[in-house]
Amino acid sequence: MTGSLTVIGLGPGSPDQTTPEARAAVEAASDFFGYGPYLDRLELASDKRRHASDNREELARARAALEMAAAGRSVAVVSGGDAGVFAMAAAMCEAIEEGPAAWREIDFRLVPGITAMLAVAARAGAPLGHDFCALSLSDNLKPWELIESRLRAAAGAGFVLAFYNPISRARPWQLGRAFELLREILPSATPVIFGRAVGRPDERMAVATLAEVHPDQADMATCIIVGSQETRVIARAGKAPLVYSPRSAGRPVR
Amino acid sequence: MTGSLTVIGLGPGSPDQTTPEARAAVEAASDFFGYGPYLDRLELASDKRRHASDNREELARARAALEMAAAGRSVAVVSGGDAGVFAMAAAMCEAIEEGPAAWREIDFRLVPGITAMLAVAARAGAPLGHDFCALSLSDNLKPWELIESRLRAAAGAGFVLAFYNPISRARPWQLGRAFELLREILPSATPVIFGRAVGRPDERMAVATLAEVHPDQADMATCIIVGSQETRVIARAGKAPLVYSPRSAGRPVR
């Protein structure tokens, strides 16, 4: 008897940004795996079973969820934002590839969500209105040198950059080093957006220039968008500025 | 008297993937601007006014919407997917920056949506599970040489690539040229995903290798995801394969 496993992206935080599809997938499942704070957002009915785990135990969590689905349960694995963007979807696939053949037979489905950079961008204007890259600054699973080479390649070619996992207690210096490196490539007036907890009561948005940004402006839950040389800021009296990247572009900066 | 203007991302096509926030913003508006097929999806009540336009007239549409909002109406500008990703949000900001000062006073808000690449990725597995770029292949507003330099930079640095606007009647050769260029950089077995109309009755998904792909597999409404050298395919008996990019990565390919 084989059950089902649905990987669900809940969106950035407000229930208003969770799709009806994601909501229906939550209703249909019996067992829930995920990082505790994401499970808390679901306000699960008492007949649903909760299997919270630490945010760093992705592969162990994936395997436990697959085992339960293979045993016939209706399992949901939940992520904030979109599960396919630096969240649980890739870990689930890794576990399936390395696991027993029976795991490939599970009714496995992924439900997309609004990922953090889209919510942050919408609050700020249209900074992702032209070509852009999404990049995790965590060097837990890739060498820092690779991250630097990607930053150089992407910024040098004129992509706007969105950073996930920009900083943490265990990774305190990487974001500052990334800003230093980008200051060598991009104009000092390049706009940088910090967005945290968008749509939640503790939402925090800030816009600064690349010359003046400091890593202290971010924490683990912040999504950072660094403009390209084309990105512009529109000042507005009594309102937050609008940051946007025009649809047209000229030549690469180097 | 100044009205409001809300730019709304409706998601990829299924109403199940339109957020409650987007739905509420549609309810609140009186006048709707957008490409005809997107307006059709709204099934607007008879008291709401519809201002459909051609998909290529983005800046003219933006100005008309702003003029109406400045005159006191509750205006909505709708896009498929996320309006901030190769859609109306950047054109709106361009119009505001170039327009009269009064346009900066409009109550201007953007509502994010699920952009095509997220919906396509969720159908295929987790191809965007690692660092990735989103790139428009249209050379209407940027020189083709710039697109080539970005393809080289991004693929060479190990980013997964998501292509928007891959091909059209007026741009018939660019996608083929992009595939040729990528074949010089990436392994021939690199997975390529074609996703069209995800969540709609005419949904079409296909997975092929970079060696065998052909531009005929795409049209204007297709979102294409090209893997990195790390992207993997999991075969499943009787089911579509899962394509995913592992969370960990080694070194750049060149």
Interface residues (C-beta under 8 A of the other chain):
Chain A: G9 G11 S14 P15 D16 Q17 T18 T19 P20 E21 A24 E58 D82 A83 G84 V85 F86 A89 A90 A91 M92 C93 E94 I96 E97 R104 E105 F108 L110 V111 P112 G113 I114 T115 L118 A119 A121 A122 R123 G125 A126 P127 L128 G129 H130 D131 F132 C133 A134 L135 S136 L141 K142 P143 E145 L146 S149 R150 R152 A153 A154 G156 A157 G158 F159 R232 I234 A235 R236 A237 K239 L242 Y244 S245 P246 R247 S248 A249 G250 R251 P252
Chain B: G9 G11 S14 P15 D16 Q17 T18 T19 P20 E21 A24 E58 D82 A83 G84 V85 F86 A89 A90 A91 M92 C93 E94 I96 E97 R104 E105 F108 L110 V111 P112 G113 I114 T115 L118 A119 A121 A122 R123 G125 A126 P127 L128 G129 H130 D131 F132 C133 A134 L135 S136 L141 K142 P143 E145 L146 S149 R150 R152 A153 A154 G156 A157 G158 F159 R232 I234 A235 R236 A237 K239 L242 Y244 S245 P246 R247 S248 A249 G250 R251 P252
